[in-house]
Amino acid sequence: MGIELELHSGRPRKGPSRTTLLRGSYAHGNALARALSALDRHGPGKLGWVDPYGDTMFNEQEAEVARQEVAVLVRNCSDEGQRAALLDLGVLLEACAATPGSYLWFMGD
C-alpha cells in the first residue's frame, strides 16, 4: 500500500495526457500511507478522507485546510520515514494552496 502525489495546474485526467502536471512526489508512498492510515475518516479535517487504495483530489481550498493538519502530524511523528513523507506532503499542499485552480492528486494503490 502506498500513496503517490501529483500537483496539477488544473483538474487532472487519467490517461496519457499529463499537460497539467506541475510536480510529483513518488519516493514516500508507503510511509505516507502509514502516516495517514491512523487518521479517522469520520473525524475533523481533510486528510482522513485520503483513500490509500484509490484516488483522492484536493483543490486549493482543501489543501489549505489539510496543510494545517500536516503541521500537527509532523510535530507528533516519531518515525523518520513518515516524517519525511509528511514534510513532502506539506510542501505540495502549500504549493497547491498558493496556486489558484490547482489540485493535489493522492494516488493510492
Beta strands, then each sheet from edge to edge (+ up, - down):
strand 1: 3-8
strand 2: 21-25
strand 3: 55-59
strand 4: 103-108
sheet 1: 2+ 1- 4+ 3-
end
